[in-house]
Amino acid sequence: MDLQTIKERIAAVQSKREYLLSLLEQPDLGTLRIDVNQALEELDELIDESRRTLPDIENN
């Protein structure tokens, strides 16, 4: 996998985080709120790991 592909995939992951944050604003989320919070935590870990592993890649 080339560096450009990795950059694109990291950007795609970061954009999913914004969507998950918008889901948390939904008042009728119910018990799915737990799953969304868990997904956010795991996504944040993945983004942090990508920053540590590939520091020269721009991360938003």
N, C-alpha and C positions, 0 to 999 in steps of 0.2 A: 504494500500500500504506500503510495507516495504522500509527501507532506501536504500537498494541496487537498487531497482526499481527507486526510486526518483533520485538517482545519475546517473543512466543510462539515464533517460529522460532529465535531465539537460545537460548531455554531448551531447546528440543528438541535443538539442536546440542550444548549443554552436557551434556545427559543421555546422549547417544551417547558422549561422552568417557568417562564412568564405565563404560559397557559395554566399551569398548576396553581400559580399564585392567584390568577383570576377565578379559578374554581373555589378557592377558599373564601372568596367574597360572597359566594352564593349562600343565602340564608337557609335554603332547603336541602343542603348537602347531607344532613343527617349523619349516619354512621360512616359514610364514605369519607368524611373529613379525616378520619384516622388513616385511611389508605392514602389520601392525598398528602397528608403530612409526612407519612413514611416515604412516599415517592420523592417528595421535596428533599428530605434528608439524604436519601441515596443519590439523588441527582447532584446535590451540593458536594457530596463526597467525591463523586465522579469528576465534577468540574475542578475541584481542588486538586485531585490527583493528576488531572491532565495539565494543570498549571505547574505542578511540581516536576512532572516528568518531562514536559515540553515547554520550558519557560520562554522560549523564543516565539511561541505561537501567541498571537493576540487573543486574549480572552475578554469578553464583555463583562 
